Amino acid sequence: MPKTDSTRSRAIEAPETADRAEAARYIGRMSSELRAIAQRADLPFLAYLLSMVEDESRAVTSQERS
């Protein structure tokens, strides 16, 4: 029997619609998780790029609210 991955129970569901703000929030959450992985793996440049993705996600989300 294959091992179960405990992270799957915490998986973030992808948005079903093509809503711009919803997609930006999802991408931001995913990049946040990936950034944490990059930091733990001592991959500073990847962590930096992913933080930029998070920043852009927040900018798009705030523009959509305006």
ChimeraX attribute file (.defattr): number of C-alpha atoms within 10 A of each C-alpha:
attribute: neighborCount
match mode: 1-to-1
recipient: residues
	/A:1	3
	/A:2	4
	/A:3	5
	/A:4	8
	/A:5	8
	/A:6	8
	/A:7	7
	/A:8	8
	/A:9	8
	/A:10	8
	/A:11	9
	/A:12	10
	/A:13	8
	/A:14	11
	/A:15	13
	/A:16	8
	/A:17	8
	/A:18	8
	/A:19	9
	/A:20	12
	/A:21	18
	/A:22	18
	/A:23	18
	/A:24	21
	/A:25	18
	/A:26	18
	/A:27	19
	/A:28	22
	/A:29	16
	/A:30	18
	/A:31	21
	/A:32	18
	/A:33	12
	/A:34	16
	/A:35	24
	/A:36	15
	/A:37	14
	/A:38	17
	/A:39	14
	/A:40	11
	/A:41	10
	/A:42	11
	/A:43	13
	/A:44	13
	/A:45	12
	/A:46	15
	/A:47	21
	/A:48	14
	/A:49	13
	/A:50	21
	/A:51	18
	/A:52	16
	/A:53	20
	/A:54	21
	/A:55	14
	/A:56	16
	/A:57	22
	/A:58	17
	/A:59	13
	/A:60	16
	/A:61	18
	/A:62	11
	/A:63	10
	/A:64	12
	/A:65	7
	/A:66	5
